[in-house]
Amino acid sequence: MTEEQSYKSGTRKRVDVLTVKELYKLRGLRDKIRDLEERIEVIRSKAEKMTSVITGLPGGGEKADYKIKLLELCADYESAVKESIFEEQRLLKYIESINDIQLQNIIRLRFIDSLTWNEVADKIGGNNTDYTVKKRLSRHLRRENGRD
């Protein structure tokens, strides 16, 4: 059976069903990454403006504190990026497992492309509103999670 035939017949391999919380996780991670990027830039800027630390003094002063904070933020950033990549791949596999192309598009536009519900409805077209595309996803998730 070809990929097209398996898609039309509904025999595509199913992956774990995602919850609303899991769908929004990628958006949250992307927000966290943007926040960390801004914080890293602020710390870098502050550290560059400082005068050189006099050697021989205990501790290392404020510049050393900035370096430590910068290392911590960079580690958090790297971790968030790795988790974001993992979650995006997981979400893409889930989207691909859905047999309804319009529903795939709704999920992709909202959770991968980070569009608002109004923007999703506009892209989907067909007189859809933010309410109708949101409701369509909600019904799908309830059905998939066995609450229907």
C-alpha positions as CSV (number, residue, x, y, z in Angstrom):
1,M,0.0,0.0,0.0
2,T,1.4,3.4,-1.0
3,E,1.7,6.3,1.4
4,E,-1.2,8.0,-0.4
5,Q,-3.4,4.9,-0.1
6,S,-2.6,4.5,3.6
7,Y,-3.4,8.1,4.1
8,K,-6.8,8.0,2.4
9,S,-7.8,4.7,4.0
10,G,-6.9,5.9,7.5
11,T,-4.3,3.3,8.2
12,R,-1.4,5.6,8.8
13,K,0.6,4.9,11.9
14,R,-0.8,6.7,14.8
15,V,1.4,8.4,17.3
16,D,0.6,9.4,20.9
17,V,-2.2,11.8,21.0
18,L,-1.2,15.2,22.4
19,T,-3.1,17.3,24.9
20,V,-3.7,21.0,24.7
21,K,-1.0,21.6,27.2
22,E,1.5,19.6,25.1
23,L,0.5,21.5,22.0
24,Y,1.2,24.8,23.7
25,K,4.5,23.6,25.1
26,L,6.4,24.5,21.9
27,R,5.0,28.0,22.0
28,G,6.1,28.4,25.6
29,L,9.6,27.1,24.8
30,R,9.9,29.6,22.0
31,D,8.8,32.4,24.3
32,K,11.4,31.2,26.8
33,I,14.1,31.2,24.2
34,R,13.3,34.7,23.1
35,D,13.4,35.9,26.8
36,L,16.7,34.2,27.4
37,E,18.2,35.8,24.2
38,E,17.1,39.2,25.5
39,R,18.5,38.5,28.9
40,I,21.8,37.2,27.5
41,E,22.2,40.4,25.4
42,V,21.5,42.6,28.4
43,I,24.1,40.8,30.5
44,R,26.7,40.9,27.7
45,S,26.1,44.6,27.2
46,K,26.5,45.3,30.9
47,A,29.7,43.2,31.1
48,E,31.3,44.9,28.1
49,K,30.6,48.3,29.6
50,M,32.5,47.5,32.8
51,T,36.1,48.5,33.3
52,S,38.6,45.7,33.7
53,V,38.8,44.0,37.1
54,I,41.9,44.7,39.0
55,T,43.8,41.5,39.4
56,G,44.9,40.2,42.8
57,L,41.6,41.2,44.6
58,P,39.6,38.5,46.1
59,G,36.3,37.4,44.4
60,G,36.7,39.0,41.0
61,G,34.0,41.7,41.4
62,E,30.9,42.5,39.5
63,K,32.3,41.5,36.1
64,A,32.9,38.0,37.3
65,D,29.3,37.9,38.6
66,Y,28.2,38.9,35.1
67,K,30.3,36.1,33.5
68,I,28.8,33.5,35.9
69,K,25.2,34.8,35.2
70,L,26.0,34.7,31.4
71,L,27.2,31.1,31.6
72,E,24.0,30.1,33.5
73,L,21.8,31.9,31.0
74,C,23.6,30.3,28.0
75,A,23.2,26.8,29.6
76,D,19.5,27.5,30.0
77,Y,19.3,28.8,26.5
78,E,21.0,25.7,25.1
79,S,18.7,23.4,27.1
80,A,15.6,25.3,25.9
81,V,16.7,25.1,22.3
82,K,17.3,21.3,22.5
83,E,13.9,20.8,24.1
84,S,12.2,23.0,21.5
85,I,13.7,21.0,18.7
86,F,12.5,17.8,20.3
87,E,9.0,19.1,20.9
88,E,8.7,20.5,17.3
89,Q,9.7,17.1,15.9
90,R,7.2,15.4,18.2
91,L,4.5,17.8,17.1
92,L,5.3,17.4,13.4
93,K,5.0,13.6,13.8
94,Y,1.6,14.0,15.5
95,I,0.4,16.4,12.7
96,E,1.5,14.0,10.0
97,S,-0.4,11.2,11.7
98,I,-3.7,13.0,11.4
99,N,-5.8,12.0,8.4
100,D,-7.6,15.3,8.0
101,I,-5.5,17.8,6.0
102,Q,-7.4,20.9,7.1
103,L,-7.0,19.9,10.8
104,Q,-3.2,19.3,10.1
105,N,-3.1,22.9,8.7
106,I,-4.9,24.3,11.7
107,I,-2.5,22.6,14.1
108,R,0.6,23.5,12.0
109,L,-0.4,27.2,11.7
110,R,-1.3,27.6,15.3
111,F,1.4,25.6,17.1
112,I,4.3,25.5,14.6
113,D,3.9,28.9,12.9
114,S,2.5,30.5,16.1
115,L,-0.3,32.3,14.4
116,T,-3.3,33.7,16.3
117,W,-6.6,32.0,16.0
118,N,-7.8,34.8,13.7
119,E,-4.8,34.4,11.5
120,V,-5.3,30.6,11.3
121,A,-9.0,31.1,10.3
122,D,-7.9,33.6,7.6
123,K,-5.3,31.2,6.2
124,I,-7.7,28.2,6.3
125,G,-10.4,30.3,4.5
126,G,-13.8,29.0,3.7
127,N,-15.6,31.5,6.0
128,N,-13.9,30.0,9.0
129,T,-13.7,32.1,12.1
130,D,-11.3,32.0,15.0
131,Y,-14.1,30.2,17.0
132,T,-14.7,27.6,14.3
133,V,-11.1,26.5,13.9
134,K,-10.5,26.5,17.6
135,K,-13.7,24.4,18.1
136,R,-12.6,22.0,15.4
137,L,-9.3,21.4,17.2
138,S,-11.1,21.1,20.5
139,R,-13.5,18.4,19.2
140,H,-10.6,16.5,17.6
141,L,-8.6,16.5,20.8
142,R,-11.7,15.4,22.9
143,R,-12.3,12.6,20.4
144,E,-8.7,11.5,20.3
145,N,-8.3,11.6,24.1
146,G,-11.5,9.5,24.6
147,R,-13.7,12.2,26.1
148,D,-16.3,12.2,23.4
